[in-house]
């Protein structure tokens, strides 16, 4: 199941939930409102590099190389 981000317009709380694929709303854990909105999220994943270092996949940089590391791009 994917992790989706939601915002509740009733109480303003933002939260994440593991939901079935394609879920467009989820009850707010704070006020129990059913009127929540799924936020647009960016995909990110990490994988181990050849020498044991981590590199980011999906458009994110690792943050430690400041854009100069060939394994991050």
C-alpha positions as CSV (number, residue, x, y, z in Angstrom):
1,X,0.0,0.0,0.0
2,X,1.3,3.5,-0.8
3,X,1.9,6.2,1.7
4,X,-0.3,9.2,0.9
5,X,-0.3,12.7,2.4
6,X,-3.6,14.4,3.3
7,X,-4.8,17.7,4.6
8,X,-8.0,18.3,6.6
9,X,-9.7,21.6,5.8
10,X,-11.9,21.3,8.9
11,X,-9.1,21.4,11.5
12,X,-6.0,22.1,9.3
13,X,-4.1,19.0,10.2
14,X,-1.7,17.4,7.7
15,X,-1.1,13.7,8.0
16,X,0.2,10.6,6.2
17,X,-1.6,7.3,5.9
18,X,-0.9,3.9,4.3
19,X,-4.0,3.6,2.1
20,X,-5.2,1.4,-0.8
21,X,-3.8,2.4,-4.2
22,X,-5.7,5.4,-5.6
23,X,-7.4,6.5,-2.3
24,X,-8.5,10.2,-2.7
25,X,-9.5,10.9,0.9
26,X,-9.0,9.4,4.3
27,X,-10.7,10.2,7.7
28,X,-8.8,12.8,9.7
29,X,-7.1,11.2,12.8
30,X,-7.6,14.5,14.7
31,X,-11.2,15.6,14.1
32,X,-12.5,12.4,12.3
33,X,-13.8,14.5,9.3
34,X,-14.3,12.5,6.1
35,X,-13.7,15.7,4.1
36,X,-9.9,15.4,3.6
37,X,-7.9,16.3,0.5
38,X,-5.0,14.2,-0.8
39,X,-1.9,16.3,-1.3
40,X,0.4,15.9,-4.3
41,X,3.6,14.2,-3.2
42,X,6.9,13.7,-4.9
43,X,8.2,10.2,-5.2
44,X,11.6,9.4,-3.6
45,X,13.5,6.2,-3.0
46,X,16.9,5.3,-1.8
47,X,19.2,2.5,-2.9
48,X,22.6,1.4,-1.8
49,X,25.5,2.4,-4.1
50,X,28.2,0.0,-5.2
51,X,30.6,1.0,-2.4
52,X,27.9,0.9,0.3
53,X,27.0,4.6,0.1
54,X,23.4,5.6,-0.4
55,X,22.2,7.4,-3.5
56,X,18.8,8.9,-4.2
57,X,16.6,7.9,-7.1
58,X,13.6,9.9,-8.4
59,X,15.1,13.3,-8.8
60,X,16.4,13.9,-5.2
61,X,20.0,14.5,-4.4
62,X,21.7,12.9,-1.4
63,X,22.5,16.3,0.1
64,X,26.0,15.5,1.1
65,X,27.6,16.2,-2.2
66,X,26.0,19.6,-3.0
67,X,25.2,18.5,-6.6
68,X,28.8,17.5,-7.5
69,X,28.5,13.8,-7.0
70,X,27.9,11.7,-10.1
71,X,26.1,9.0,-8.1
72,X,23.3,11.4,-7.1
73,X,22.2,12.4,-10.6
